[in-house]
Amino acid sequence: MSLISPPHASNQEEFAFELALCSHLETTTEWVISRQLGAAVVHPGRRIIDICGVIPGSSFDTRSMITDERIPERAIAGPAGVGTSVRRSDAIDGSPQTTEAAIEQALAADFFTIEHQNGQEHIRQTTRYPTGWFDQIIGIENKPDLKRPGELTRQLQVDISLGLFDAVILATKTHVTRAHLNRIPDAVGVWQFDPDTADRTIIKQSTELATGTPGIELGSDQSDHTEIHPVSSEEKARARRRVAERAYGKGWRNYPLPSCAHAETQPDGRPYCAEFNCVINPAQSCDTECPAYTHAEPPRCNSDELRDERSPWHSDPPGVRHRQSGLDRFR
C-alpha cells in the first residue's frame, strides 16, 4: 500500500462519508436512497441536498411497475391522460426547446405513448400516475467534520424555511456538543455516523415539517437584505413529486468507475482504491494527476442489480402499457 495520500484527500473524506451513509440506509431502512438532488422550488439548482430518502407509500408497488426511470413532473401534470390524447405539441406546457426533452423522457419511461390521428402524432399516458406512491421525503445534509461547517447553518435554514422535506437531518462523524446543537435550527435532527463501522446514533430527533402549507424559499444574501421567494402549497407539492421521481430514477451509485488498475468495487458498489486502501471519488482523483494511476479497464459492477437486491426499487419492471379501453374514453 502506498504511503502517499490520494489527491484531494479532504474531499475524498466527505465523498466516502456520503456513500457509506447511503449504503447503510439502503440496508437498514425501506427507503429509496438518492444523493445530490436539487432541493429548491423557484431555483432548483440553488440548493443541493446531499442525501434524499424517499419513504414508500401505499401505492409504491404500482409506481415501481411502471418504470425504473424518472417520470418527468411536467408529463405528470400536463394535459395528456390515459383517456385523453393531445397533440404532441400540446402534451407538455412550456417552450418547444424544453418540452421535447421531457416528452422523450416520458416516452422512454413508457409513461407516454404515441398515437396517430388524422396524420398527426398524439400523446397520451399509458397509466394513471399513482399519487400516493411515496409517504415522506427525508433530506440529509452531510458534514463529517463540524470544525469546518462552511455554509451549514444557512443551508439548513433554507430547508426549514421552505419545508420541501418532511424532515431534515444533519449527519456528522464529529462528536456533537451542545455548542454544535445551538448553531443549527431547532427542527433539524442530528445523527452521528461512523463510516468505518456503520454505527449510527440519533443525537437529536427531527421535527416533522409542514410540507402541505406554503413556504418561503430563501435566496441570496445581499448587503442589506435577503431575497425571499414565496412558494405556494401547490408549487411545493409538484416540487416534492419532482424530487421523489428524481430520487427514484437516479439512486446513489451515480458515479463512473475509474479506468485504473488499482480500482475495485466494494460489495455494495462503492469505488475503492487498492493502492490507497480507501473509498475514492473517481471524478476528482482517478486521472493522470494521481501518482499511482495506471490505465486499465474499469472494474465491472452492475449497479442496477445491486440496487434491486438491496432496496425497494425494481430494475426493468414489466410496465403497464395497455390499449385505451372504451371505458377510459368516458372517464
N, C-alpha and C positions, 0 to 999 in steps of 0.2 A: 504493500500500500504506500502511496506517495505521501511524503511529509509536506508537500506544497498544498496550500489551500486552493479550492476551486475558485474561479473568477466570481466576483460579485457575491462574496460569502454572506453578507448581511441580508441581501435579497433572497438568497437561497434558503436561509432560515425561515423567512416568512412564507415562502412558497411551500417548503416542506411541512411547516405547521398547518397550512391550509389544507394540503392534500391528506395529511394524517387525520385531521378532524373530519374531512369529507368521508374518508374510508371508515372511520369509527362510527359516524352517524348512519352510514349506509347499512352497517351490520347490527346496530343496536336500536334502530328505530324502523318504523314503516314509512318513513318519509321518502319522497323523491328529492334527491340532492342535486344541486347545481352550484355553479360558482361564477363570480364576476358577471353579474347581471345589472343592467340599467334599472335603477330603483327610484326614479322620479316620474312625474306626470307631464309637466309642461316642457321640461328639458330632460328626457330620459337618460341621456349620457352624462349629465352633470353629477349624478350620484351613482356610484357603482358599489353594490353590496358584495362583500367577499363570498359569503355562502348563503344560499337560499334553500330552505327546507319546505317542501310542499306536502302538507298532511292530506292524505286521500279522504275524499268524501263518499257519500252514499252511491254515487254513480261513477265511481272511479273505473270499475271494470268495463263499463260502457265506453268510457273515453279511451281506455287502453286498447279496445278492439278496433278503433277507427284507424289509427296510425301511430307509429313510434316517433313521428316527427312533430315539429311545431305546427300548429294550425294558426295562421295569421289572424290577429284580432280583427282587422278590417274585413276579413272574409266572414268571420262570425257575425259581425254587427251589420254587414251590408244587406242590401235588399233581396239578394238571392236566397231562396229557401228550398226545402225538399219539394214542396208543391208549387213553387213559384220560380220559373226560369226567367231570366232577364238577359238582354243583350250583353255581350261581353264587355262592351264599353261602359255599361251601367252597373256592372256587378259589384264594384267597389268604389266608394266615394274618394275623390282626390284627383290629382293631375295624372295624365296618361303615363308619365315617366315613372311615377311611384306605384300606381295601381297595377301595372302589368306584372311587376315582380311579385306582388302579393298574390295575384291570380295564379301565376305559375307555381308558387309555393303551395297554394291550396289545392291545385290540380295534382301536384306531385305527392301531396299527403292524402290523396283520394277523398278530400273533403268537398271539392268541387268536381263536377263532371261537365262535359261539353255535349250539347245537343244542337242539331241543325234544324232551323225553322226558316222556311222561305229563303233558303240560300244564305242565311246569316248564322253565325255562331251565337248560341245562348248558353248561359251558365246557370246551373242550379246546384244546391247542396245534395250530397249523397245521403246524408243522415241529419237528423236534428242534433244540434250541439247539446251535450249533457251538462247543463248549467251547474249541477251540484257535484261535479267530479272532484273538486278539492274543498276541504273543510277550512283549513287555516294555512297561512304562509308565514314562515318564520325567517326573519332576517338576522344574520350573524356577521358581526364585524370582528375581524381578527386583529389582535395587537399582541403578538407574543411577548414583546418587551415593553412594559409600561413606562420604562425610563425614556423611551423615545415615542411619546404619544402622537407627535405630529398634529394633524387636524382632527384627532379623535373626538374631542368634545363637540366640535362643530358638526361633524358627520352624524353623530348620534342625535344631536338637536334637530337636524334636518329630518331624520327618520321619525322621531317622536312627533314633531310638528305636523308632518304630512299624514302619518297614520296609514301608510300603504300596507305595512305588515301587521299581522295580529300580535306579534311580539318581536321585540328587538333584543338581541343578546350580544354582549361583549365577551369574546373568548380570548384568554391570555395564558401564557406559560408562567407569568410572574406571580409571585406570592402577593395576594391582594390585601392591601391595608385599608383602614378607614379613610385615610387621606385620598387613596385612589377612588374609593366609592363616592367621596364628596365631590369629585370633579366630573362625574357623569350624571346625566338626567336620572331622576328617581325611578322612572318607568323601565329603565334598561336592566335586564338581567345580566348576571356575570357568571361565567364558567371559568374554572381553572383547569387547563388541559395539558397533559404531558404527552407530546407526540411520540416519545420513545416507548412509553408503556401503555399508551392509550387510556390512561386513567383520567376520568372527567369528574370534577367535583362542582356541584352547584353552590356557588358562594352566595348568590342573591337571586331570588326568583324574579322573573319579569312580570310586568303588569300588562294585562291584555288591553290593547289599544282599540279605539273606536273606529274601525275600518269602514263602517257603514254611514258615517257622517262626513260632511265637508272637512277639508283640511287646508293647511297653509304650506305651500312649498317655499322654503327659504332659498333665495337666490344669492347672488354675490354680495359681499360686504363692501359698501362704499365708505368714503371718509366720514360722511355724516348720516348715513342711513343704510339699512339692509333691504335689498329687493325682496318683495314678497309676492307670491302668486296664489290667489285663492283657487282652490280646486273643489269642484262640486262632487257630491257623492256619486253621481253617475260617471264622471270622469275617472274617479278613483276606482270604481268597480271595473271599468274597462281596463285600466292600467293593471289592476290585480290579475285580471284574466290574462293580460299580455305577459306579465311576469311568470305566472303559473305555466302558461304554454311554452314560454321560452325555456323555463327550467326543465319541463318535461322533454322537450326536444334536444336540449343541449347536454344535460348531465354535467359531470365534473371532470371527466377524463378528456378534456378538450385541449390537449397539448400534443405536439408532434414528438415522436420518439427519435432520439438523436442518432445520426449516422456515424457512430463511433464504436470501435472495437471494445471499449470498456463499458458500453451501455448495456444495461439489463432492465428487466421489469420485475417488480415485486409481485407476489401472488395476487395482490389487489389491483395491479396495473400501474402502480406508481413508477416513474422513471428513476433508475438507480445507477450510480456510477461505481463500478467495482474498483476503480483506481483510487477514488477519494473516499470510498465507503460511506456514501450518503445519498439521500434523495436529492435530485438536481432539477433545476429549471432549464430544460433544453433550449428555450428561447433566449436565455441570457448567457449560458455557459458553454454550450457544446458547439464550438466552432474553432477555427484555427488560432484564436487568441488563447485557448486553453493549452497549457504546456504538455498535457497528456493526450491531446486529441490525436486519434488515429482513425482515419476514414475507414468505414466499413458499412455494411448493410445494417439498417436499424433493427433492433430486436423485434420479434413478432409478438403481437398482443392483440387479441380480439376484444376490444373494449365493449362492444355491444353484448357479446356473450357474457362477459363479466358482470355488466350492469344488469342483464336479465336474470342472472343467477342470484345476485346479491340484493336486489331491490324490487319494488312493486312494478317497475317499468317493464314492458314486454317488447322484445325485438321482433320486427316483421310480423305483426298480427295479421290475421286473415282479412280484416277490413269488413266494411258493412255496405259496400256499394250495391245498390239494387235499383231496379227499374221503378220509375214513378208509377204508383198504382192509381186506379181511378179514385180511390178514397182520398189519396193525398191531394188530388186536384181540388177538392172541395173543403179542405181544412183551412 
